[in-house]
Amino acid sequence: MAASASALVAVLLAAGYAALASPATTHTVGGVHSWMTGVDYAAWASDKTFAVGDKLLFSYVRTDHTVTEVSRSGYDACSGGDARSEDNNSGLTTVTLATPGAHYFICVVPDHCASGMRLAVNVSAAPPGAAATTSGTAGGGLQVPVTVPVVVAAAAATGALTKLALL
């Protein structure tokens, strides 16, 4: 009986922490317009939140456009000379946002970037609404919400409450 109660506690604890994790979001760049000239990508991105692990899906007419990740200066100058990554003409490009901070994308086909085919996104280190927050203490420890009361209540309901340690 004690072994099954311990197993129940372990399962409930794991489920509680799994529920805290936010799945990555795939953003289709430009929405229904996709990746093409004449779209205001700043307006498209303005109401979205981007986090590490999210993906940008660029869909475009094959051979007509590129997706090139560049620095801020490359973005401002519409220049792919300092390309960090590039997909030349595949028609479907997925970029995983692996690091926090600003990320810049342009199309390097002549005049396309100048016609608006450029996107800047600011990527946060944690998904929006993530449960973990940094502490204001000198050690800067990590605070994680405690889901143990639910686990203890569930274990108590089975009549087999076992010793539970918080790490």
VENFENDA-V151083 format. One record per backbone hydrogen bond with DSSP energy under -1.0 kcal/mol. NH is the residue of the N-H (numbers start at 1). CO is the residue of the C=O. Records with the same first field share a line. If there is no record, write none. Layout:
NH=CO / CO
This chain:
5=1
6=2
7=3
8=4
9=5
10=6
11=7
12=8
13=9
14=10
15=11
16=12
17=13
18=14
19=15
27=55
29=57
31=28
33=30
35=59
38=115
41=39
44=40
45=41
46=42
48=45
52=124
53=97
54=51
55=25
56=95
57=27
58=93
60=91
64=61
67=87
68=106
69=85
70=104
75=71
76=72
77=73
79=74
83=80
84=69
85=69
87=67
89=87
93=58
95=56
97=54
98=96
101=123
103=121
105=119
106=68
107=117
112=109
116=113
117=112
118=116
119=105
121=103
123=101
124=50
130=127
133=143
135=141
140=137
143=133
151=147
152=148
153=149
154=150
155=151
156=152
157=153
159=156
160=155
